[in-house]
């Protein structure tokens, strides 16, 4: 997993509450067995019409958000089913950070396991980010995980809270398997002793 230390990127807005995992990655696209390739289906039913044409009204389809790597949304982001495909799709699309006032627990946990930083800010702070994004073409945020801050070029400086254990996992690029592999020598020694 790629380590997350600092990210400066264009902000992409999805101005909706209760964005569920079926909206993030619809069930018909869950047949793939690898973790990649899901980005093309992210928010599929919002990004495309019933004929498969791009919906120009959907926020992320606007050219100004084309290279966005920071996603902002409203309360209860990632609710619904526990599908890990949701963070896979978000990451594969190009987002490394999601900012919202609240997240569904399973989605929130899955983000850390896939190298995505979910940041909880107050509804007022998120509203301010939506306003800044709307009024500044190509609006960018810098997300600094080492210092736990979100800043922009217009004087914004927000501190965010994050469990230190999760922070260290992201800073080191470790998922559960990576953490286990840090003890590979001990595991090998145990297996040698146990099965010799």
Steps between C-alpha positions, in 0.01 A plus 500: 500500500628845413592716800303819559694795639394817321263558210432817306216453258193639331180464702207314346157553661214255536242718669268232638421349838488126568708400198475123525739237370258399223515857369880496532533169310174344376451128563513402132871586494605280791588199286865592456739297716789746509513827696564716194280616216208617714567873455325508164178399679525746791165680553394334175128572521571867568786540252312342210143499371300187421651492149855503637566863402688733732265704718632857472300607808684269740767694690796273435435500124580871479844567345613701802491183715662269245820438698351517849673295769316637806130415523260699718151393590233530768395299807494121516725440200547132413187369669320188378668167438848411617647452151871569493457574131389854598844617617658302214292704252579829674872428500504367144321816380781707650379614843744452790304700755129530584376781722151490655333578832441129566556159346340160533725293728580214262576732210719714728700195611531371143651831389800456729551144378523630143719809538225762503492767769144574619484827693209600723439874520202690636203569274592870509858430392382272219249763386788750486696256281202466266478879470873535437487223238206664322658846489858407406554314175752219553477545877766297679555380853818379661439213738796451731467176694824549691370825652128410476404817314295599198611826335448697180662799328240742641581482871300191596667293771295226668633247747336158497498214747602147415578193704879476524501130415315563172719802426816292533358228275440753222831681550684168465278363224393200707182300473424197720712271284787749492489523878515121528791483256701730727528193725594262219822392674312408819236314300764307308684414822178377660410291196850351488483407868140376489518300176864388500 
